[in-house]
Amino acid sequence: MGGLVLISLGLSDERDMSLRALEEARRCDLLYAELYTTLLNTDVERLSRLLGRDVTPLRRRDLEEGAERVLREAEERRVGVLVGGDCLAATTHISLLLEAKRRGIETRVIHGSSILTAVAETGLSLYRFGKTVTVPLPQRGIPPLTPYRVLGENLERGLHTLLLLDLDVEGGRHLTVNEAMRLLLGVEEEECKGVFTEETLAVGAARLGSESATIKGGRVRRLLDMDFGPPPHVLIVPGRLHFLEEEALKFFAGCREEDLRGRERYLEDLEARTEKYIRSCEKVFGELRISSLPRSIDEEGVREILGYAEMYLRDAKYYLEEGRKASALSSVSYCEGILDTLRMLRFVEFDW
């Protein structure tokens, strides 16, 4: 009877496999190993010895472009695919499961340890993480804008950010914590939004789940030249910290007291300024008077423009309630800009 089984290997080497994973792998007629998604301290020879049967390596294109062979075999025989970390952390494997389901192939998933949960070893609460994003390997002329923007969105909400660092196992390339920080600092130089600066608190981690795991935390300027050792690496930027998380970062990541102080000042100032500007705009809308207008501009046209300003004001209040402080400040700034323009054109009269 056929079937497709995705079997998680865990974070470090073949010893991270659960008993259920071992049992399922030994029941399979054919075994493949996908070892390109993450870097493990193992290979197909060691896996074959442990499982007592041959394990065939799969390259990236074997699953992303040539999954047809694996699926055809799974229609007649029980096929196991060994995957580093947790087998459903990568969308490629979800796509494989979906296609198997469409063909009526029985599927089974054996979960394992994942970097998505191992980051709790830093002392940061998993419940306080926002969207996870990957920092890609450097490409000439293509800055990592998406990671920077996701980081900014998470920080607006006070959430931690896990930045996965890209690697090319087949090509022998990997992104280090230091390189990732420099890439983000490069984006900061262009964007100037204060999302990732040398004063940002960050945590770099390497080889989590292994006996040589390394966790180091502090301001970016202090981490830039630290040695994190061999891959795989991840970078974490904390959001708002619970006092227990602060204590954990001191003990587990070596953060200093001064690293943890003054971090919220920018966000707190941002919130206070936004609330102040919202009150000013509300006051104006309650008191402004439309001036005498030239023939080419009528009152209806001015009120239409005022309607746009009011929409920006509503957006600002909504974003502030949602904790999206930078978006709130941007929206209320648009509102102020429209009002100031109308006043400078002498289409309305008011005082801030």
Rosetta silent file (secondary structure, phi, psi, omega in degrees, C-alpha in Angstrom):
SEQUENCE: MGGLVLISLGLSDERDMSLRALEEARRCDLLYAELYTTLLNTDVERLSRLLGRDVTPLRRRDLEEGAERVLREAEERRVGVLVGGDCLAATTHISLLLEAKRRGIETRVIHGSSILTAVAETGLSLYRFGKTVTVPLPQRGIPPLTPYRVLGENLERGLHTLLLLDLDVEGGRHLTVNEAMRLLLGVEEEECKGVFTEETLAVGAARLGSESATIKGGRVRRLLDMDFGPPPHVLIVPGRLHFLEEEALKFFAGCREEDLRGRERYLEDLEARTEKYIRSCEKVFGELRISSLPRSIDEEGVREILGYAEMYLRDAKYYLEEGRKASALSSVSYCEGILDTLRMLRFVEFDW
SCORE:     score description
SCORE:     0.000 S_00000001
   1 L     0.000  134.781 -177.884    0.000    0.000    0.000 S_00000001
   2 L   -79.466  174.335  178.127    1.362    3.437   -0.945 S_00000001
   3 E   166.091  156.471  178.134    1.714    6.543    1.161 S_00000001
   4 E  -121.596  125.034 -179.414    3.789    9.646    1.746 S_00000001
   5 E  -121.044  121.150  172.511    5.334   10.322    5.158 S_00000001
   6 E   -94.226  122.853 -171.183    7.103   13.580    6.006 S_00000001
   7 E  -120.782  120.073 -178.361    9.507   12.874    8.857 S_00000001
   8 E   -79.579  136.333  178.982   11.189   15.636   10.868 S_00000001
   9 E   -93.473  -20.578 -175.693   14.856   15.217   11.745 S_00000001
  10 E    93.689 -168.518 -166.473   15.075   18.036   14.292 S_00000001
  11 L   -90.483  -31.232 -168.557   17.589   20.811   14.640 S_00000001
  12 L  -109.949  -66.866 -179.371   21.056   19.330   15.018 S_00000001
  13 L  -148.722 -169.228 -173.990   21.688   15.782   13.791 S_00000001
  14 H   -64.190  -18.486  179.736   20.082   12.350   13.444 S_00000001
  15 H   -72.389  -11.306  178.380   19.963   11.953   17.238 S_00000001
  16 H   -81.786   -6.874  178.830   17.205   14.575   17.362 S_00000001
  17 L   -65.712  137.934  176.754   14.732   12.210   15.696 S_00000001
  18 L   -75.907  166.356  176.866   11.884   11.157   17.968 S_00000001
  19 H   -61.067  -38.543  177.934   11.057    7.510   18.592 S_00000001
  20 H   -64.201  -39.160  178.091    7.961    7.947   16.429 S_00000001
  21 H   -63.266  -42.733  178.228   10.104    9.376   13.648 S_00000001
  22 H   -61.810  -45.700 -179.731   12.460    6.402   13.840 S_00000001
  23 H   -61.602  -45.899 -178.645    9.570    3.919   13.762 S_00000001
  24 H   -65.408  -40.677  179.878    7.905    5.592   10.790 S_00000001
  25 H   -63.046  -40.753 -178.115   11.163    5.850    8.854 S_00000001
  26 H   -72.386  -18.132  177.142   11.934    2.145    9.351 S_00000001
  27 H   -83.508  -13.770 -175.429    8.446    1.225    8.102 S_00000001
  28 L   -76.133  148.300  175.183    8.973    2.997    4.782 S_00000001
  29 L   -80.292  -34.458  179.353    9.816    1.158    1.563 S_00000001
  30 E  -131.737  140.354  179.564   11.780    4.121    0.199 S_00000001
  31 E  -127.207  130.785  174.367   13.545    6.868    2.107 S_00000001
  32 E  -119.807  155.573  175.845   14.661   10.261    0.847 S_00000001
  33 E  -126.907  123.106  175.492   16.444   13.036    2.774 S_00000001
  34 E  -100.472  107.558 -173.540   15.924   16.718    2.015 S_00000001
  35 L  -117.916   23.488 -178.178   18.936   18.429    3.570 S_00000001
  36 L  -103.158  -16.535 -177.540   18.926   21.795    1.800 S_00000001
  37 L   -69.875  -38.291  177.786   16.331   23.703    3.862 S_00000001
  38 L  -140.584  168.397 -177.565   18.593   23.897    6.906 S_00000001
  39 L  -100.379  116.907  179.720   22.125   22.876    7.791 S_00000001
  40 L  -112.648  153.025  177.097   22.365   19.697    9.880 S_00000001
  41 L   -89.022   59.068  179.375   25.375   17.978   11.354 S_00000001
  42 L  -158.895  176.511  177.549   24.579   14.713    9.569 S_00000001
  43 L  -152.336  177.740 -175.162   24.465   13.135    6.104 S_00000001
  44 H   -66.407  -29.184  178.654   22.714   10.324    4.253 S_00000001
  45 H   -65.849  -44.801  178.855   25.356    7.770    5.295 S_00000001
  46 H   -66.864  -39.369  177.138   24.783    8.402    8.980 S_00000001
  47 H   -63.793  -41.348 -179.682   21.023    8.374    8.481 S_00000001
  48 H   -62.556  -42.109  179.449   21.236    5.106    6.550 S_00000001
  49 H   -64.118  -42.120 -179.173   23.229    3.453    9.331 S_00000001
  50 H   -65.141  -40.756 -172.390   20.754    4.580   11.974 S_00000001
  51 H   -92.040  -11.688  177.093   17.667    3.494   10.021 S_00000001
  52 L    75.007   22.758  177.205   19.072    0.296    8.587 S_00000001
  53 L  -158.130  161.513 -177.234   18.221    1.100    4.971 S_00000001
  54 L   -65.931  140.437  174.998   19.429    3.261    2.120 S_00000001
  55 L  -120.873  125.406 -178.402   18.561    6.952    2.198 S_00000001
  56 E   -97.891  127.312  179.204   18.633    8.870   -1.082 S_00000001
  57 E   -72.061  144.401  174.966   19.469   12.607   -0.954 S_00000001
  58 E  -111.538  131.122  173.579   17.053   15.054   -2.579 S_00000001
  59 L   -87.451  168.171 -178.016   18.290   18.289   -4.091 S_00000001
  60 H   -54.737  -47.589 -176.895   16.198   21.458   -4.088 S_00000001
  61 H   -69.418  -19.399  178.437   15.030   20.997   -7.668 S_00000001
  62 H   -65.446  -32.632  179.028   14.077   17.365   -6.947 S_00000001
  63 H   -97.543  -38.950 -175.923   11.233   18.577   -4.740 S_00000001
  64 H   -76.921  -30.742 -178.063   10.487   22.014   -6.141 S_00000001
  65 L  -119.358  -27.132 -173.632   10.543   20.964   -9.801 S_00000001
  66 L  -118.129   34.715 -178.238   10.752   17.171   -9.872 S_00000001
  67 H   -68.502  -12.993 -177.105    8.329   16.057   -7.158 S_00000001
  68 H   -56.475  -41.095 -178.372    6.458   13.975   -9.749 S_00000001
  69 H   -63.065  -45.260 -179.650    8.809   11.019   -9.264 S_00000001
  70 H   -62.052  -42.201 -179.081    8.347   10.982   -5.501 S_00000001
  71 H   -68.040  -39.675  177.621    4.565   11.193   -5.853 S_00000001
  72 H   -61.781  -41.781  178.797    4.401    8.402   -8.441 S_00000001
  73 H   -65.337  -36.001 -178.345    6.390    6.149   -6.122 S_00000001
  74 H   -70.859  -15.842  176.388    4.114    7.069   -3.211 S_00000001
  75 H   -72.047  -24.937 -176.710    1.102    5.816   -5.159 S_00000001
  76 H  -114.127  -29.074 -174.553    2.451    2.259   -4.967 S_00000001
  77 L  -130.674  162.448  178.743    4.932    2.199   -2.081 S_00000001
  78 E   -84.276  115.045 -174.639    5.357    3.843    1.304 S_00000001
  79 E  -112.044  128.756  176.399    7.750    6.754    0.749 S_00000001
  80 E  -110.283  136.487  176.161    9.383    8.700    3.557 S_00000001
  81 E  -117.829  113.584  179.188   10.966   12.126    3.151 S_00000001
  82 E   -83.623  129.853 -173.565   13.337   13.091    5.963 S_00000001
  83 E  -130.955  134.685  176.705   13.422   16.866    6.542 S_00000001
  84 E   -65.977  149.974 -176.835   15.662   18.994    8.757 S_00000001
  85 E    67.242 -140.698  172.967   13.960   20.893   11.561 S_00000001
  86 L   -96.950  135.834 -169.627   10.195   20.481   11.451 S_00000001
  87 L   -67.961  -15.494 -179.500    9.003   19.154    8.122 S_00000001
  88 L  -106.527   14.797  177.402    6.201   21.706    7.707 S_00000001
  89 L   -76.211  -18.705 -179.184    8.274   24.825    8.364 S_00000001
  90 L  -110.280  138.711 -176.813    8.918   25.181    4.609 S_00000001
  91 H   -66.001  -24.474  178.361    6.139   25.818    2.072 S_00000001
  92 H   -56.478  -41.436 -175.540    7.725   23.330   -0.367 S_00000001
  93 H   -75.619  -31.380  174.719    6.700   20.446    1.857 S_00000001
  94 H   -65.445  -41.049  177.619    3.163   21.742    2.324 S_00000001
  95 H   -60.796  -39.910  178.454    2.853   21.885   -1.479 S_00000001
  96 H   -63.460  -42.683  177.566    4.022   18.270   -1.671 S_00000001
  97 H   -62.562  -43.583 -179.666    1.389   17.207    0.864 S_00000001
  98 H   -60.553  -44.314 -179.312   -1.350   19.070   -0.996 S_00000001
  99 H   -65.804  -37.353  176.945   -0.480   17.406   -4.306 S_00000001
 100 H   -63.544  -41.670  178.434   -0.433   13.995   -2.619 S_00000001
 101 H   -61.550  -42.054  179.813   -3.889   14.680   -1.158 S_00000001
 102 H   -60.629  -31.735 -177.915   -5.216   15.655   -4.596 S_00000001
 103 L   -89.573    0.419  179.104   -4.044   12.298   -5.947 S_00000001
 104 L    78.851   18.912  179.305   -5.631   10.356   -3.116 S_00000001
 105 L   -84.041  131.662  177.125   -2.286    9.339   -1.616 S_00000001
 106 L   -64.950  134.555 -178.681   -2.351    8.654    2.110 S_00000001
 107 E  -124.723  154.854  178.202   -0.176   11.156    3.961 S_00000001
 108 E  -148.911  143.724 -179.148    1.337   11.332    7.408 S_00000001
 109 E  -125.049  128.097  176.011    3.387   14.008    9.188 S_00000001
 110 E  -112.706  110.906 -174.340    5.859   13.393   12.011 S_00000001
 111 L   -80.308  162.227  179.768    6.762   16.661   13.680 S_00000001
 112 L  -151.189 -175.592 -179.696   10.061   17.579   15.302 S_00000001
 113 L   -66.300  148.525 -175.021   11.997   20.389   16.908 S_00000001
 114 L  -140.270  152.700  175.269   12.108   23.654   14.975 S_00000001
 115 H   -61.543  -25.476 -178.265   13.946   26.951   15.093 S_00000001
 116 H   -65.486  -22.847  176.144   10.495   28.545   15.426 S_00000001
 117 H  -109.854  -27.900 -178.196   10.289   27.183   18.970 S_00000001
 118 H   -63.811  -21.873 -179.930   13.980   26.774   19.817 S_00000001
 119 H   -64.475  -14.040  175.971   14.347   30.576   19.929 S_00000001
 120 H   -64.200  -16.226  177.168   12.651   30.410   23.332 S_00000001
 121 H   -63.571  -17.993  176.233   16.094   29.335   24.560 S_00000001
 122 H   -73.564  -16.660 -175.611   16.979   33.037   24.434 S_00000001
 123 L    99.301   -3.816  178.264   14.465   33.637   27.217 S_00000001
 124 L   -85.016  139.905 -177.421   12.003   35.486   24.987 S_00000001
 125 L   -73.706  130.447  178.685    8.379   34.371   25.140 S_00000001
 126 H   -62.205  -27.973 -178.799    7.102   32.661   21.985 S_00000001
 127 H   -70.982  -12.806 -176.004    3.715   34.292   22.549 S_00000001
 128 H  -106.559   13.800  176.853    5.264   37.712   22.049 S_00000001
 129 E   -90.196  141.368  174.451    6.766   37.081   18.601 S_00000001
 130 L   -94.429 -149.177 -177.667    5.302   38.729   15.529 S_00000001
 131 L   -65.607  135.529  175.641    5.714   37.778   11.881 S_00000001
 132 L   -88.510  144.272 -178.117    8.828   35.762   11.017 S_00000001
 133 E  -144.235  152.984  179.186   10.842   36.835    7.973 S_00000001
 134 E  -102.563  133.191  171.272   13.952   35.650    6.122 S_00000001
 135 E   -89.751  116.183 -174.954   16.918   37.909    5.385 S_00000001
 136 L   -75.721  159.259  171.888   18.123   36.743    1.945 S_00000001
 137 L   -58.061  145.356 -175.039   21.712   36.252    0.902 S_00000001
 138 L   -58.687  135.324  173.362   23.094   39.518   -0.515 S_00000001
 139 E  -126.339  132.187 -174.376   22.230   40.286   -4.118 S_00000001
 140 L   -56.665  124.217  175.597   23.899   43.207   -5.864 S_00000001
 141 L    80.061    3.628 -178.971   21.625   46.218   -5.947 S_00000001
 142 E  -121.476   94.427  179.672   18.745   44.496   -4.075 S_00000001
 143 L   -73.017  152.802 -178.988   18.537   45.633   -0.425 S_00000001
 144 L   -78.011   71.670 -176.278   16.549   43.489    2.040 S_00000001
 145 H   -68.968  -39.482 -177.076   13.573   45.851    2.218 S_00000001
 146 H   -61.337  -48.372  177.028   10.983   43.229    3.179 S_00000001
 147 H   -57.924  -39.634  179.839   12.781   42.126    6.385 S_00000001
 148 H   -62.466  -44.049 -178.071   13.244   45.774    7.348 S_00000001
 149 H   -69.016  -41.378  177.429    9.547   46.548    6.820 S_00000001
 150 H   -62.104  -42.692  177.532    8.360   43.441    8.688 S_00000001
 151 H   -58.323  -44.928  179.412   10.681   44.334   11.558 S_00000001
 152 H   -61.705  -42.303  179.475    9.217   47.834   11.655 S_00000001
 153 H   -63.606  -42.573  178.912    5.641   46.513   11.697 S_00000001
 154 H   -64.595  -41.736 -179.516    6.428   44.116   14.542 S_00000001
 155 H   -64.969  -35.685  176.171    8.144   46.839   16.561 S_00000001
 156 H   -57.026  -34.374 -178.304    5.105   49.110   16.131 S_00000001
 157 L   -92.145    1.605 -179.576    3.100   46.406   17.887 S_00000001
 158 L    75.812   18.858 -174.535    5.758   45.828   20.547 S_00000001
 159 L   -99.059  151.721  174.852    6.420   42.308   19.228 S_00000001
 160 E   -73.586  154.544  178.609    9.671   40.362   18.924 S_00000001
 161 E  -125.941  124.587  172.112   10.961   39.534   15.426 S_00000001
 162 E   -95.025  116.926  177.757   12.675   36.313   14.390 S_00000001
 163 E  -104.668  106.949  175.776   14.822   36.953   11.328 S_00000001
 164 E   -74.429  139.050 -176.335   15.799   33.693    9.666 S_00000001
 165 E  -105.147  124.619 -172.026   19.123   34.016    7.856 S_00000001
 166 L   -60.828  149.588  173.392   19.281   32.594    4.357 S_00000001
 167 E  -147.072  153.960  176.865   21.618   29.773    3.409 S_00000001
 168 E  -123.872   90.828 -175.754   22.497   27.836    0.292 S_00000001
 169 L   -60.653  -43.981 -177.864   23.561   24.395    1.502 S_00000001
 170 L   -65.834  -33.350 -179.774   24.283   23.126   -1.996 S_00000001
 171 L   -92.261   -2.635  178.754   26.356   26.208   -2.811 S_00000001
 172 L    69.581   29.115 -179.583   28.131   26.314    0.552 S_00000001
 173 E  -117.950  145.319  175.063   26.919   29.834    1.358 S_00000001
 174 E  -152.457  150.516  179.145   25.218   31.123    4.480 S_00000001
 175 L   -90.617  131.082  178.635   24.317   34.479    5.962 S_00000001
 176 L   -93.295  164.823  175.205   25.858   35.257    9.341 S_00000001
 177 H   -56.476  -43.856 -177.562   24.372   37.339   12.145 S_00000001
 178 H   -63.255  -44.354  179.554   27.017   39.994   11.478 S_00000001
 179 H   -64.713  -41.380 -179.767   26.274   40.164    7.740 S_00000001
 180 H   -62.337  -41.949  179.242   22.535   40.340    8.353 S_00000001
 181 H   -63.797  -40.580  179.154   22.961   43.245   10.778 S_00000001
 182 H   -66.883  -36.881  176.765   25.105   45.139    8.278 S_00000001
 183 H   -62.356  -44.309 -179.722   22.531   44.562    5.534 S_00000001
 184 H   -68.530  -35.805  175.566   19.766   45.954    7.754 S_00000001
 185 H   -64.056  -34.130  176.273   21.918   48.911    8.762 S_00000001
 186 H   -63.720  -40.234  176.966   22.371   49.607    5.054 S_00000001
 187 H   -66.450  -40.061  179.605   18.605   49.745    4.590 S_00000001
 188 H   -59.138  -38.073  178.803   18.324   51.996    7.650 S_00000001
 189 H   -59.790  -33.859  179.991   20.728   54.463    6.021 S_00000001
 190 H   -84.350  -40.557 -173.689   18.301   54.774    3.099 S_00000001
 191 H   -84.474  -35.799  177.424   14.984   54.591    4.998 S_00000001
 192 L    54.975   44.027 -178.994   15.971   56.577    8.115 S_00000001
 193 L  -106.802    0.468  179.354   13.003   55.300   10.136 S_00000001
 194 L    73.023   18.207 -178.014   14.885   54.234   13.260 S_00000001
 195 L   -75.220  -43.263 -177.016   13.848   50.597   12.803 S_00000001
 196 L  -142.070  102.434 -179.415   17.343   49.080   12.957 S_00000001
 197 L  -122.809  179.336  178.232   20.257   51.188   14.145 S_00000001
 198 L   -68.656  -13.285  178.143   23.498   50.530   16.006 S_00000001
 199 L   -95.032   -2.652  179.553   21.563   51.261   19.210 S_00000001
 200 L   -67.171  136.841  172.751   18.923   48.583   18.522 S_00000001
 201 E   -76.717  129.930 -179.416   18.817   45.706   21.008 S_00000001
 202 E  -141.353  160.271  176.088   19.369   42.429   19.162 S_00000001
 203 E  -130.243  124.298  174.682   20.083   38.784   19.924 S_00000001
 204 E  -103.942  137.993  179.767   22.192   36.593   17.669 S_00000001
 205 E  -136.103  146.357 -179.945   21.960   32.820   17.989 S_00000001
 206 E  -138.362  139.095  173.313   23.767   29.987   16.260 S_00000001
 207 L    56.623   38.960  178.905   23.279   26.219   16.123 S_00000001
 208 L   -58.936  139.675 -177.677   20.349   26.197   18.553 S_00000001
 209 L    93.305   -9.858 -179.880   19.527   22.669   19.651 S_00000001
 210 L  -103.870  172.754 -179.685   23.114   21.497   19.372 S_00000001
 211 L   -73.575  -14.202 -178.726   25.785   21.014   22.018 S_00000001
 212 L  -110.398   25.312 -178.287   27.644   24.064   20.681 S_00000001
 213 L   -57.992  142.346 -179.834   24.692   26.474   20.695 S_00000001
 214 E  -129.964  132.337  176.674   25.636   30.142   21.057 S_00000001
 215 E  -133.007  123.338  179.936   23.411   33.028   22.175 S_00000001
 216 E  -136.368  132.228 -178.203   24.717   36.598   22.422 S_00000001
 217 E  -129.756  159.513  178.009   22.691   39.747   23.004 S_00000001
 218 E   155.203 -174.453  174.948   23.249   43.483   23.263 S_00000001
 219 E   -65.973  149.161 -175.699   23.120   46.660   21.227 S_00000001
 220 H   -55.553  -41.182 -177.957   23.897   46.111   17.555 S_00000001
 221 H   -58.862  -28.441 -179.730   27.095   48.151   17.713 S_00000001
 222 H   -83.265  -27.812 -176.644   28.435   45.654   20.298 S_00000001
 223 H   -86.139  -19.129 -170.584   27.378   42.558   18.362 S_00000001
 224 L   -54.303  -36.723 -175.843   28.695   43.583   14.961 S_00000001
 225 L  -106.202    9.619  177.971   32.172   42.159   15.476 S_00000001
 226 L   -75.768  148.345  179.547   31.291   39.192   17.697 S_00000001
 227 L   -95.776  119.223  179.548   32.068   35.695   16.441 S_00000001
 228 L  -100.447    0.161  176.645   29.005   33.420   16.373 S_00000001
 229 L    77.072 -164.619 -175.821   30.820   30.437   14.891 S_00000001
 230 L   -64.398  162.474  178.235   29.543   28.070   12.188 S_00000001
 231 L   -75.562  172.098    1.841   25.964   28.199   10.790 S_00000001
 232 L   -83.376  150.238 -179.986   23.039   28.093   10.967 S_00000001
 233 E  -114.977  154.095  168.678   22.486   31.555   12.458 S_00000001
 234 E  -137.538  156.206  177.419   19.359   33.535   13.346 S_00000001
 235 E  -122.423  135.217 -179.652   18.863   37.144   14.403 S_00000001
 236 E  -124.686  132.899  173.835   16.210   38.280   16.863 S_00000001
 237 E  -115.162  110.407 -178.667   15.108   41.853   17.552 S_00000001
 238 L   -69.058  147.975  170.796   13.072   42.053   20.762 S_00000001
 239 L   -93.419 -134.909  176.222    9.996   44.261   21.041 S_00000001
 240 L   -69.427  142.236 -174.825    8.601   45.255   24.422 S_00000001
 241 L  -111.953  133.536  167.696   10.057   43.126   27.184 S_00000001
 242 L   -73.831  154.289 -176.501    8.406   41.594   30.230 S_00000001
 243 H   -62.320  -29.845  176.524   10.617   41.872   33.309 S_00000001
 244 H   -68.875  -35.561  176.535   11.167   38.084   33.239 S_00000001
 245 H   -65.961  -38.139  177.294   12.345   38.343   29.634 S_00000001
 246 H   -61.162  -45.348  178.610   14.778   41.064   30.666 S_00000001
 247 H   -62.266  -42.196 -178.908   16.202   38.841   33.372 S_00000001
 248 H   -63.418  -40.506  179.989   16.443   35.909   30.968 S_00000001
 249 H   -64.203  -31.919  176.521   18.301   37.991   28.372 S_00000001
 250 H   -66.614  -45.102 -175.127   20.876   38.903   31.005 S_00000001
 251 H   -80.236  -42.065 -173.153   21.510   35.291   31.983 S_00000001
 252 H   -88.890  -30.383 -175.076   21.025   33.485   28.660 S_00000001
 253 H  -115.363   -2.071  178.080   22.279   36.082   26.149 S_00000001
 254 L    72.869   22.924  177.855   24.725   38.105   28.230 S_00000001
 255 L   -68.095  144.017  177.715   22.802   41.360   27.852 S_00000001
 256 L   -94.336  161.359 -179.268   23.939   44.189   30.089 S_00000001
 257 H   -56.970  -41.682 -178.206   21.665   46.410   32.145 S_00000001
 258 H   -68.606  -23.147  176.412   22.414   49.392   29.902 S_00000001
 259 H   -66.787  -28.074 -172.897   21.413   47.360   26.828 S_00000001
 260 H   -95.749   -5.697 -175.948   17.898   47.016   28.220 S_00000001
 261 L  -101.069  146.884  175.804   17.314   50.609   29.276 S_00000001
 262 L    77.156    6.861 -175.911   15.958   53.482   27.150 S_00000001
 263 L   -71.770  -32.014 -173.079   14.725   51.187   24.389 S_00000001
 264 L   -87.680   -1.569 -172.097   11.091   52.286   24.515 S_00000001
 265 H   -58.976  -43.175 -177.381   11.803   56.002   24.396 S_00000001
 266 H   -62.708  -46.830 -178.187   11.298   56.324   20.651 S_00000001
 267 H   -66.943  -38.481  179.811    7.981   54.454   20.642 S_00000001
 268 H   -65.962  -43.715  177.583    6.714   56.297   23.695 S_00000001
 269 H   -62.214  -39.418  179.828    7.608   59.671   22.176 S_00000001
 270 H   -61.067  -44.232  179.667    5.995   58.599   18.916 S_00000001
 271 H   -64.618  -44.763 -178.651    2.743   57.747   20.683 S_00000001
 272 H   -63.371  -42.605  179.982    2.699   60.989   22.649 S_00000001
 273 H   -65.014  -41.624 -179.176    3.367   63.092   19.558 S_00000001
 274 H   -62.298  -45.360  178.733    0.693   61.293   17.565 S_00000001
 275 H   -61.252  -39.364  179.096   -1.925   61.814   20.272 S_00000001
 276 H   -62.790  -45.239 -178.486   -0.974   65.504   20.451 S_00000001
 277 H   -66.988  -36.191  177.972   -1.334   65.960   16.685 S_00000001
 278 H   -62.851  -43.740  178.831   -4.675   64.155   16.661 S_00000001
 279 H   -62.282  -39.311  179.635   -6.035   66.520   19.356 S_00000001
 280 H   -64.004  -43.997 -179.807   -4.810   69.512   17.341 S_00000001
 281 H   -64.931  -41.499  178.842   -6.516   68.301   14.162 S_00000001
 282 H   -61.049  -40.848  179.109   -9.759   67.589   16.006 S_00000001
 283 H   -61.785  -43.077 -179.070   -9.693   71.134   17.430 S_00000001
 284 H   -62.353  -47.181 -178.660   -9.185   72.607   13.953 S_00000001
 285 H   -60.785  -27.865  179.741  -12.075   70.679   12.418 S_00000001
 286 H   -81.360  -18.308 -171.685  -14.324   72.017   15.158 S_00000001
 287 H  -120.326  -15.295 -172.201  -13.331   75.656   14.717 S_00000001
 288 L   -66.576  154.439  177.688  -12.227   76.329   11.123 S_00000001
 289 E  -126.821  136.809  178.316  -14.151   78.697    8.838 S_00000001
 290 E   -79.117  129.933 -175.776  -14.132   78.559    5.048 S_00000001
 291 L   -78.951  171.831  170.541  -12.827   81.825    3.587 S_00000001
 292 L   -65.091  135.742 -170.474  -14.152   83.842    0.691 S_00000001
 293 L  -115.701  149.154  172.521  -13.081   81.975   -2.426 S_00000001
 294 L   -67.389  162.824 -175.797  -12.060   82.960   -5.958 S_00000001
 295 L   -58.408  -32.431 -175.995  -14.453   82.005   -8.745 S_00000001
 296 L   -73.314  -14.567  179.771  -12.308   79.035   -9.810 S_00000001
 297 L  -123.058  123.855  178.013  -12.660   77.398   -6.384 S_00000001
 298 L  -108.624  171.022 -176.676  -16.040   76.783   -4.829 S_00000001
 299 H   -63.538  -35.852  179.978  -17.018   75.664   -1.362 S_00000001
 300 H   -60.761  -40.228  179.130  -17.902   72.158   -2.524 S_00000001
 301 H   -64.652  -40.847  178.817  -14.362   71.651   -3.810 S_00000001
 302 H   -65.707  -42.189 -179.908  -12.817   72.746   -0.515 S_00000001
 303 H   -65.030  -31.547  176.248  -15.140   70.497    1.465 S_00000001
 304 H   -63.795  -43.181  178.674  -14.126   67.583   -0.737 S_00000001
 305 H   -65.347  -40.881  176.738  -10.470   68.213    0.123 S_00000001
 306 H   -60.700  -32.462  177.806  -11.375   68.512    3.815 S_00000001
 307 H   -61.311  -38.263  177.205  -13.041   65.113    3.519 S_00000001
 308 H   -65.219  -41.187  178.384   -9.687   63.578    2.586 S_00000001
 309 H   -61.454  -40.877  178.635   -8.071   65.207    5.611 S_00000001
 310 H   -64.768  -37.015  177.719  -10.780   63.768    7.858 S_00000001
 311 H   -62.897  -42.148  177.294  -10.192   60.287    6.400 S_00000001
 312 H   -63.151  -36.716  178.840   -6.490   60.546    7.250 S_00000001
 313 H   -65.799  -43.411  177.397   -7.413   61.607   10.781 S_00000001
 314 H   -61.888  -40.898  177.831   -9.735   58.609   11.207 S_00000001
 315 H   -60.284  -42.234 -178.547   -6.964   56.334    9.907 S_00000001
 316 H   -61.096  -43.922  179.977   -4.524   57.809   12.433 S_00000001
 317 H   -66.604  -37.797  177.807   -6.855   57.119   15.356 S_00000001
 318 H   -64.075  -48.771 -178.754   -7.508   53.580   14.112 S_00000001
 319 H   -61.642  -37.960 -179.999   -3.791   52.810   13.694 S_00000001
 320 H   -65.081  -41.355  177.315   -3.025   54.197   17.141 S_00000001
 321 H   -63.217  -32.274 -179.739   -5.662   51.964   18.743 S_00000001
 322 L   -82.311   -3.618 -179.126   -4.122   48.985   16.908 S_00000001
 323 L    84.816    7.656 -178.707   -0.664   49.844   18.221 S_00000001
 324 L   -92.396   77.975 -166.746    0.662   50.780   14.768 S_00000001
 325 H   -70.224  -40.392 -179.835    2.242   54.001   15.945 S_00000001
 326 H   -64.703  -41.368  177.620    4.393   54.853   12.945 S_00000001
 327 H   -64.236  -38.423  178.569    1.422   54.397   10.599 S_00000001
 328 H   -62.502  -45.453 -179.420   -0.701   56.554   12.908 S_00000001
 329 H   -63.245  -39.986  179.123    1.880   59.334   12.890 S_00000001
 330 H   -62.268  -44.050 -176.939    2.142   59.176    9.092 S_00000001
 331 H   -65.479  -45.058 -178.772   -1.633   59.408    8.664 S_00000001
 332 H   -69.482  -26.340  175.531   -2.111   62.333   11.006 S_00000001
 333 H   -67.409  -38.672  174.741    0.819   64.086    9.288 S_00000001
 334 H   -60.168  -43.160  179.213   -1.042   63.795    5.982 S_00000001
 335 H   -59.256  -48.353  179.261   -4.070   65.345    7.662 S_00000001
 336 H   -59.748  -40.505 -178.241   -1.991   68.214    8.997 S_00000001
 337 H   -61.821  -43.488  179.111   -0.427   68.740    5.583 S_00000001
 338 H   -63.967  -44.915 -179.374   -3.787   69.089    3.837 S_00000001
 339 H   -62.644  -43.719  179.456   -5.086   71.491    6.477 S_00000001
 340 H   -63.032  -39.182  179.611   -1.944   73.616    6.338 S_00000001
 341 H   -63.294  -46.237  179.081   -2.109   73.726    2.546 S_00000001
 342 H   -61.301  -37.535  179.370   -5.727   74.896    2.556 S_00000001
 343 H   -69.094  -41.806 -179.848   -4.841   77.563    5.121 S_00000001
 344 H   -64.952  -30.737  176.298   -1.809   78.759    3.137 S_00000001
 345 L   -80.614   -2.911 -179.902   -4.018   79.044    0.063 S_00000001
 346 L    62.514   32.914  174.086   -6.419   81.063    2.235 S_00000001
 347 L   -88.952  -21.872  175.584   -9.268   78.677    1.481 S_00000001
 348 E  -138.323  163.774  178.865   -9.882   78.097    5.220 S_00000001
 349 E  -128.797  130.228  175.965   -9.120   79.951    8.424 S_00000001
 350 L  -167.785  167.791  173.505   -8.019   78.394   11.706 S_00000001
 351 L  -123.653  136.377  174.618   -5.286   78.484   14.357 S_00000001
 352 L   -71.092    0.000    0.000   -3.294   75.466   15.531 S_00000001
